[in-house]
Amino acid sequence: MDIVGFLKSQFICHLLICYIFIASGLIINFIQLFTLILWPINKQLFRRINCRLAYCISSQMVMLLEWWSGTDCTLYTDPKSYHKYGKENAIVILNHNFEIDFLCGWNFCERFGVLGSSKVLAKKELSYMPIIGWMWYFLEIVFCKRKWEEDRKTVMQKLLNLRDYPENFWFLIHCEGTRFTEQKHQISMQVAEAKGLPKLKYHLLPRTKGFAVTVQCLRNVVSAVYDSTLNFRNNENPTLLGVLNGKKYHADLYVRQVIHILIPFWLTEVRIPLEEVPEDEQECSNWLHKLYQEKDAFQEEYYRTGTYPAVPIVPPRRPWTLLNWLFWALLLLYPLFKLLINMINSGSSLTLASFAFVIVIASVGVRWMIGVTEINKGSTYGNNDNKQKQK
């Protein structure tokens, strides 16, 4: 291991990175709170400011993947459509198999300049999480309780509010509703058998009602659907802890252009004009099930060949994620080191013990934040067959 790799694996480096993220995130959340006074005066200005503030938070996570880990991200697509990415509103359908698939989705948004304005359909519990959850609140993220009878009205209202959004945005949605595990897959396929639907090998059955409502509410606002499936080369199993340790991964993203020809990719992505998606809820449901059957076939092909039948493109890394992180590092590390030196010079046992206690608490907090992304500690949603009423 070289010296750089050794330093990246050290806990003290991880602690400093997390300190910068947490401290800057709370500062930004505090600033966002004050932007609320703009909402009744100039709603669009409120939105534009919060897009930039949100970027300051989410881009730090992307910086870890792009610059700290150095993960390679290759896009396979039709060059004729490449120029449209980032220049139109889109619904991005993502699979949910890996611990860092959310981070790869953000990386995809960053490469095409829509990270700050990207939207998601997220579980309500995340809205209470400091930094990212609070950031999402000011971004008008659509939160749901995963109880469709209670969610429908709220979700529709939140989506309709986005119709006049002033920035280009991508709406990222995991139609499977929860991260793939063998247990959830087994239960999901029991539901497929009961409903007479073709079984899937690499995906859970999509929950179609949320997607249908999203399409309905954002029609004439969103231009296209990008069907996306995340894959990593050589059977890599990426984790957030691995990224934090500086481990390099190799991600492939395939962008298909025709709905009947799919193949998997790092973030399998398909540009489908939204007018091709049926408006009727049942027809939209059938359309989405067919899409996932095709996605499953592409996943099979990727596992067999390890590549995609399209032109490989590596979207250039933009410097802003790194520059943003360096700005916050310079702003926040100086007072930290100054405080540490003063504490050491004081020679007070109580002061040093208090500092050590803070370090322990911080390390536990860091481990908890990482644990949120781990598959074996993920949501139990989808494990109970009584809850397997597909949406």
Secondary structure, DSSP 8 states (H G I E B T S, - for coil): --HHHHHHT-HHHHHHHHHHHHHHHHHHHHHHHHGGGGTTT-HHHHHHHHHHHHHHHHHHHHHIIIIIS--EEEEEE-HHHHTTTTSS-EEEEE---STTHHHHHHHHHHHTT-TTT-EEEEEGGGGGSTTHHHHHHHTT-EEE-S-HHHHHHHHHHHHHHGGG-SS--EEEE-TTSS---HHHHHHHHHHHHHHT----SSS----HHHHHHHHHHHBTTB-EEEEE--EEGGG----HHHHHTT---EEEEEEESSTT-----TT-EEEEEGGGS-SSHHHHHHHHHHHHHHHHHHHHHHHHHSS-SSEEE-----THHHHHHHHHHHHHHHHHHHHHHHHHHH--HHHHHHHHHHHHHHHHHHHHHHHTT-GGGS--TTSSGGG----
